[in-house]
Amino acid sequence: GMSIRGGGQAAAAQETTKSSSTTSPSASKRQMLAFALPALGIFLVNPLLSNIDNAFVGRTVGPAGLAALSPATLCTDQVLYLFSFLARATTGLVARAYATADGEGSNGEEGNGREGNAAAARAAASAPLTTSLLVGLVLSGLYAVFTPTLLSRMRVDPTLLPQAASYVRWRGAIAWAALAQACCLQILLATRDALTPLKIVAAAAVLNVAGDYAFCVRPLRWGCAGAAAATSVATLLSSTLMVHALRRKELLPTIRLPTRKEVGSLVEFMGPLMMITITRLLGFVYMQRAASRLGDVQSLAAFQICTNVVSFFLLFGEPLSQLSQTQLPALVDREDGEGLVANLRSVLTLGLGASLLVGGMAFGVARYLPGIFTADPAVRALAQAAAPSVFFMVANAILAVTVDGAMLASKDFGWMLFLGVSTFAAQVGVLSRATNLNAIFATFIFRLGVYGPACALRAAMGRGAIGRAIAKTWREKRAALKGQ
């Protein structure tokens, strides 16, 4: 699918950034949903299109095509995910800059108002956008030269190599556009505009699906390469439209070498986030290796189907993470414990409800609809048997992603890295003994299941920026009560 990693609704969402103890929980949830629903559409498009790609490949090439997509998407989507810290850094830097006073405002047509500091947002986004372009260009060059070597080192079945290599080359050629697009998307979301990027992503999605049909069914039958070509064309379109939208809203950053101060601000995010992302990516790498060790194409194809279903549904939690990343930084900087508690209560309530509902939807797809992706009875049976694991993976993932937004907003990177490294080490130890898909997926459930409760316990103990702010507010309240 297309690689992407506001109207009156966006204007309403702006008010949530000013949330305080005077905001009622019900009003806060309504304001959050006004931002979250368009954002949800954005985040769902990429995995939805990935599943559509799988369906086209599975129906036109068969299980071998799906099996080839497993290492191919690992080399593309997961490698691009490795650099997702650039987009996350963009969110933190731009959200804080946009919230500063005395800004010139943004000149959008989507109801953004003129309350944000667009000049500060532009300046803050320049370094991550420039870095994203440079890193993407290097990646595109490496894909062009080293794709066969990379797949060989992954011990990909020689019969799958041609299809996998063709997919990686197409996707790798536009790695620069994919990373730049992710950065532009975060600029718009950090300035609380979810509707404009939703329109752009929807237009590119239509092109992606049309391209899948043209390149995989008729007039061409390129298989995995056709799916990748459709994705690449759609990514170029959405990148162009994102840049146009930023220019129209006076938010387009200047592409230039960053100053020493900008490098310092970016490195503050990039260093820890890169290490955190690596530990998460390695977890997927070892899961894919464990699935490959099961020794049959059907198991690897079922693994690909289940992971794509999980990737699609877990992103229902991403808008809630985005809410925290755009709203909490100002509250953390002010040490507004009461505002933090009110915001977190609303977000976590939405996250808990979403985890159960969406987890059930994911279970239904894996259990009753695997035929969408493959006609092979053995692959369908394996996917159906893994449906309970799919439920727990998605339910835990939505809660973990929701909590993750608060950790990113508070820049509690050391704690995130500690959890990532320790749970990854445990996961690798268990994966070495996994003999079926459910055992492989259980390691993912464990990692996600630990994350949320561990972060909540840390905050309750008064640790981290959020915990300290909440504890400080409680101490002040107790002191005020004693004074009375």
Number of C-alpha atoms within 10 A of each C-alpha: 25 29 29 29 21 27 17 16 23 27 20 21 25 25 15 24 22 14 21 18 14 9 16 12 14 10 12 20 19 15 21 28 21 23 28 25 17 21 27 20 20 25 22 20 22 22 22 19 23 23 22 19 29 26 22 27 29 26 21 17 18 19 24 17 22 33 27 26 26 23 29 27 19 17 23 20 20 19 16 22 20 20 20 22 24 27 27 23 24 28 29 25 26 27 32 23 24 26 23 15 12 13 17 14 21 23 17 20 13 17 18 25 17 13 16 23 23 26 19 23 30 20 18 26 30 22 25 31 26 19 21 26 20 14 17 23 19 12 18 19 15 15 24 14 11 12 19 18 12 16 20 13 8 14 13 19 15 10 10 19 18 13 21 28 23 21 27 26 23 24 28 28 20 22 28 21 25 27 29 26 28 22 32 30 29 27 30 25 26 26 26 29 28 31 25 24 25 21 17 19 29 15 15 23 24 13 19 27 21 14 22 31 18 17 22 26 17 11 9 12 18 22 25 31 24 25 31 30 23 26 28 24 18 24 27 19 20 27 25 13 21 25 18 14 20 22 14 14 18 18 27 24 22 14 14 11 12 18 10 9 9 18 15 12 16 22 16 14 20 22 12 18 25 18 18 22 18 20 21 20 18 15 23 15 17 17 24 19 19 22 26 22 15 15 10 11 20 22 24 29 31 30 27 24 28 26 17 19 23 24 21 21 27 27 24 27 30 25 29 31 27 28 27 25 27 27 28 31 24 22 22 22 14 11 20 19 23 20 23 26 17 18 27 17 14 20 25 16 13 18 25 16 14 20 27 17 14 20 26 19 17 26 24 17 19 28 20 13 14 24 19 18 24 25 14 16 12 15 22 24 17 24 28 22 15 21 21 18 25 30 26 24 29 32 29 25 29 28 30 25 24 29 24 24 24 28 22 23 29 22 22 18 20 13 16 20 20 12 18 21 17 12 22 22 12 13 21 17 12 14 22 14 11 20 13 16 22 18 18 24 23 18 23 22 21 17 23 22 18 14 21 19 14 14 23 13 12 16 18 15 13 15 18 19 19 29 23 19 25 23 20 17 16 14 12 11 12 11 11 10 9 8 7 5
